[in-house]
């Protein structure tokens, strides 16, 4: 596996408990007394995976706004001063620290108190693009301590851990509807468990275990299901690979019976097509689910993840 598990820091060890209680300052305040609209809890999410959790757990009790609009590459998001000032008006801000430096800075500058950092609700790891440890070198993109990979939502089991923390936070922020949040969280976690089983069953017996992708966002998914991710670039989807890396991938494709080079909808497919042309491989979509657009192979997290599963099964020769 192209993965090295990080030993959680002391600060992370108690993170779940801290995140779950981060909203105690407003725990006695009804949603209608703060920034909510029509009595709803106002939640600002940094990008789609956080927005989806808030909507699934909050349902009719929340009004969710996303800082990253559909079609915008989350890594490159820029925050306006007006957006920063409006963050302080939210009842809850839900984000994933280190994924979007602009959001991290805006949250800090806004002075908002009711913050849930999804990265603190699970254990982040470091995943290299090619089986070598490049954590110390970096990838041209700051992903936190020791080059940690933030793409935890692509592992349904880790996403379920985050969902539990978000549910607990919403219960604290809006205790009048705590029972509903708890119920909705349980239902979502059950669905994520079923999705996890689908991936385990669907990828348990394949002709190849190696997949090549332009965006090295699938380290958690690869680790969970016994696969080997070979990234053309690092976790930054726009990074240009070196000629040496392209040559190395040609050798990997031949050795590991790779059939397909994956690209994503929100970034250019130029590099994927170039590699596929040079190696005689096919191309297909593997969506990192950083946003939903008209080009997405599904209308929500579950639909796109199941499309990813089908594309992986086809590329890896599922039996």
Buried (B, 14 or more C-beta within 10 A) or exposed (E): BBBBEBEBEEEBEEBBEBBBEBBEEBBEBBBEEBBBEEEBBBBBBBBBBBBBBBBBBBEEBBBBBBBBEEEBBBBBBEBEEEBBEBBBEBBBBBBBBBBBBBBBEBBEBBEBEBBBBBBBBBBBBBBBBBBEEBBEEEBEBEBBBBBBBBBBBBBBBBBBBBBBBBBBBBBBBBBEBBEBBBBBBBEBBEBBEEBBEBBBEBBEEBEBBBBBBBBBBBBBBBBBBEBBBBBBBBBBBBBEBEEEBBEBBBEBBEEBEBBBBBBBBBBEBEBBBBBBEBBEBEBBBBBBBBBBEEEBBBEBBBEBBBBBBEBBBEBBEBE
